[in-house]
C-alpha cells in the first residue's frame, strides 16, 4: 500500500513510519527541513519537501496515495488549531474515494473523569477537552464520507526515551533536583508504548473499520506520583508535591515543553482499549511505563 504520512520526523510518526516500512508498505513522508528529510529517508521512506502550511503539497501527496496517516502536531503553536483544520481539509480533499485515513488524537479529548474509566462512546466536546482542536479534527475526519476514516486516541505515549511529558519531568529533575507532581499525585494515567501504538496504526490500515474511534492504551494505569518518583530515581532528584497554584507559577499554565497544560496533570480518565483489541486483534506487549523509566530506554539514555 502507498501511504503518505505527516510527522514522520517526530517522535510518534517516526516509529509509525518505521513499522509501516517493515510491514512492506511504500511510505512517503512530509519533510519540512533537510534534517527531517534525512531522518525519514533513513527510515526507508521517500521524502516530500513541505510543511503543514503547504496545502497544495499535502493535497497532491494525498492524491498520489492509497492511505494517509496524520501524526504531525505542535502543541506549543498557538495557531495549531487553524493549521490542523486546513491541513485536514487538504489531505482529505486530495485522497481518492475509498482511501484510508488514520488520524492521531489523544486521550486528553476526554473530560476529567476523576478516576472513572472512559471508552470511545463517552461524549467529547471542545468545551470539556484539554485539546479542543483534536475534537474538531476527529469530527472533520469522520465526517469525510468518501474515505475510510479511523481515529486513534492515544494515552500517554512512552518508550524509546521519548515523550514530551516524560522528557520535561526528566529535564526538571536534572536541572532543578526536583520532579513535581500535583497534590497527592494519586490520579492515574493510562499509557501506551510507542511501538505498541505504531503496531495499532499498521493494523488499522490493513484491517479497515471505516468511521471507527479506538483508544490506544495498555492495561497499566499509573499514578502521577509513581511516575514522578520513578523519574526522580532516574535523575537523582526528589519527587515533590506542589499545589496547582505552585505548579502554574513554576511551569506555566499553558501547553509547553512538558506537553499538556499543568491543569491537565491533575486529571484522571483511565482509558478502556478493548475496542482496539476486539476489532484489530491489537495486543500491547512492550514493557510498562515504570519498567521503561527504571530499567529500560530512559535509564539507558
Secondary structure, 3 states (H helix, E strand, C coil): CEEEEECCCCHHHHHHHHHHHHCCCEEEEEECCHHHHHHHHHCCCEEEECCCCCHHHHHHHHHCCCEEEECCCCCCCCCHHHHHHHHHHHHHHHCCCCCEEEEEEEHHHCCCCCCCCECCCCCCCHHHCCCHHHHHHHHHHHCCCCCEEEEEEECEEECCCCCHHHHHHHHHHHHHCEEEEECCCCCEEEEEEHHHHHHHHHHHHHCCCCCEEEEECCCCEEEHHHHHHHHHHHHCCEEEEECHHHHHHHHCCCCECCECCHHHHHCCCCECCHHHHHHHCCCCCCCCHHHHHHHCHHHHC
